[in-house]
Amino acid sequence: MLDKSKQIIEAALLAAGRPLLIDQMLELFEEGERPERKALRELLAEIGRDYEGRGIELQEVGSGFRIQVRAEYTPWVSRLWAERPSRYSRALMETLALVAYRQPITRGEIENVRGVAVSTNIIRSLTERDWIRVVGHRDVPGRPALYGTTRNFLDYFSLKSLTELPTLSEIRDLDSINHELELREPGIDKPIEKDEVADE
């Protein structure tokens, strides 16, 4: 039964097209055939080992587990799509990085660090992609919105939690992050249109 359970889990992860939580995977099984939570984690570890040395991998992200193309193969896989996604502007990447590392943070605080105004298009683009959201309001006059990252941000960057973000000393060049963003999830992600990222 364990072999069949493993195959069911693998099939579900492939079919889902999104990360699945442990509880969601357990719900796939009838009461009598449902594996224990620990056994399910062992099955997931087995699937992960099965994919070692292959073009795909099992990855745990903020919203659960998913099967994905290994990052090193995206330059080839991306050729399946006629249009390459737009590169993200430096201003958008700097804004996202500030939200990720200093959250919760207000738009004014982002502008103070960057030294320039933050375009409304940038905030809108990041919000529409569900990478950032309003998590509260600063208790000062005007009650400005406080921004934080979302689970979708973690999922897109293949992170389980914010503790997996590289340290600031490891980040040398935002352009290298921009390169990482180019079609991390082929076929799943809708690229931001050029007019959504143009800002400065």
Sequence and secondary structure as in RCSB ss.txt:
>XXXX:A:sequence
MLDKSKQIIEAALLAAGRPLLIDQMLELFEEGERPERKALRELLAEIGRDYEGRGIELQEVGSGFRIQVRAEYTP
WVSRLWAERPSRYSRALMETLALVAYRQPITRGEIENVRGVAVSTNIIRSLTERDWIRVVGHRDVPGRPALYGTT
RNFLDYFSLKSLTELPTLSEIRDLDSINHELELREPGIDKPIEKDEVADE
>XXXX:A:secstr
 HHHHHHHHHHHHHHHSS B HHHHHTTS GGG   HHHHHHHHHHHHHHTTTSSEEEEEETTEEEEEE GGGHH
HHGGGSSS      HHHHHHHHHHHHH SEEHHHHHHHHSS   HHHHHHHHHTTSEEEEEE SSTT  EEEEE 
HHHHHHTT SSGGGS  GGG   HHHHHHHHTTSSTTT     HHHH   
